[in-house]
């Protein structure tokens, strides 16, 4: 890591009353949580348009296959 970035991390850590390691942990947890949240929202968006087929999804697939 570049020295200037480490200096900025150390300064921010001191401002927050933590260590460089503690700050990196906090930032990493926030980033991972944010990304997981984005992924969950995207999955929810994709599934929002999916039909339920009244619990007959497998039967519906078979019907579509057999109709070919």
C-alpha positions in Angstrom: 0.0 0.0 0.0 1.3 3.5 -0.8 2.7 5.3 2.2 0.4 8.3 1.7 -2.6 6.0 1.9 -1.3 4.4 5.1 -0.8 7.9 6.6 -4.4 8.8 5.7 -5.6 5.5 7.2 -3.6 6.2 10.4 -4.9 9.7 10.7 -8.5 8.6 10.2 -8.0 5.8 12.8 -6.7 8.3 15.3 -9.7 10.6 14.7 -12.0 7.7 15.4 -10.0 6.4 18.4 -9.2 3.1 16.9 -6.2 1.4 15.2 -5.4 1.0 11.6 -6.4 -2.6 11.8 -9.7 -1.7 13.5 -10.5 0.9 10.8 -9.7 -1.5 8.0 -12.0 -4.1 9.6 -14.8 -1.5 9.9 -14.4 -0.3 6.3 -14.2 -3.9 5.0 -17.3 -4.9 6.9 -19.2 -1.9 5.6 -18.1 -2.6 2.0 -19.0 -6.3 2.1 -22.4 -5.5 3.8 -23.2 -2.9 1.1 -22.3 -5.2 -1.7 -24.3 -8.1 -0.2 -27.3 -5.7 0.1 -27.0 -4.7 -3.5 -26.9 -8.3 -4.6 -30.0 -9.1 -2.4 -31.9 -6.2 -3.9 -30.9 -7.2 -7.4 -32.1 -10.8 -6.8 -35.4 -9.5 -5.4 -35.8 -7.3 -8.5 -35.2 -10.3 -10.8 -37.6 -12.5 -8.8 -40.3 -9.9 -8.6 -41.4 -10.7 -12.1 -41.3 -14.5 -11.7 -44.6 -16.2 -11.7 -45.6 -18.6 -8.9 -47.5 -21.0 -11.1 -49.6 -21.8 -8.1 -47.0 -24.2 -6.8 -47.0 -26.1 -10.1 -43.7 -24.9 -11.5 -42.3 -28.4 -12.2 -45.6 -29.4 -13.9 -45.5 -26.3 -16.0 -42.0 -27.0 -17.2 -43.0 -30.6 -18.1 -46.0 -29.2 -20.0 -43.9 -26.7 -21.9 -41.3 -29.5 -22.7 -44.0 -31.9 -23.9 -45.6 -29.3 -26.1 -42.5 -29.0 -28.2 
